Amino acid sequence: MIRFTAAVDLGGAPLVVVDDLPTNLVQNAGDLQFGPYGMLYLFLGDTGNSALPQQDGALAGRILRYAPDGSVPA
């Protein structure tokens, strides 16, 4: 996930917020939404492997939450 800064009609100053997200040809999800307190939520699918969401530390099948500056809130 990369954040760009809008300037007029162009995006610039790319900042990688999170890298190495799990992907596959199916069930990627990938929805991005801002919550009521300004947090950014990234929805990831299980990439077709239903065992991944059950594994500690796996990102597949999760909802990731980030602060507006790209940090991970407590």
N, C-alpha and C positions, 0 to 999 in steps of 0.2 A: 504494500500500500504506500503510495507516494502522495505527499501533500505539495500542492503548488500554490504560490502566492499570486493572486489576481492583480494585474496591472493593466488598466484600460481594458482591452479585449484579448489580452494574452496571459498565459500562465507562465510563471518563471520561478526561480529559486526553488527547484525541486528538493524535497527533503524526504528521505526514506523513513517512514514511521515504523514499518515492520516488514521484514523480508523472509523469504523461504516459507511462504504459506503453502499448505498442502493443496494440490490440484489434481484433477483427473478429468476425463471426458464427461463424466456424469456427476451429478449432485455436488456441484461446487458452491452453490448459494452465492455469496459475494455481495450481499446487500449492505449498504452503508446508510446509517441514519443517525441524526443528532437527537439526543434525549432532552428532556425538559431542563436539565441543569447544564447543558452545553457539552456533555460528554458525547464522544463519537463511538458508535457501536458498529462493529463489523461482524456480519453473520457468515460463518463458514459451514459448508456442507460436510458430510462424512466421506466424500470422494468415492463413494461406492463401497466403502469398507466399514461395515457397521460395528466392527470391533474397536476401531480407532477412538471413538468418543468415550469409550470405557477405560482407556489407558491414561494414567497420570502423565502429564506433560505433553500429550498429543494436542495439537490445535484443531484437528479435523472434528467437525460436528460441534463446534463451540461458538459462543458469542463473545467476542473480544471487546473490551471497553478501554477507551483512551481519553485522556484529558485533552483539552484544546491545543496544548503545546506538544502533543505527541507522547507524553509520558504515561506510564501506567499508574492509575490511581490506587490508593490503598484499598 
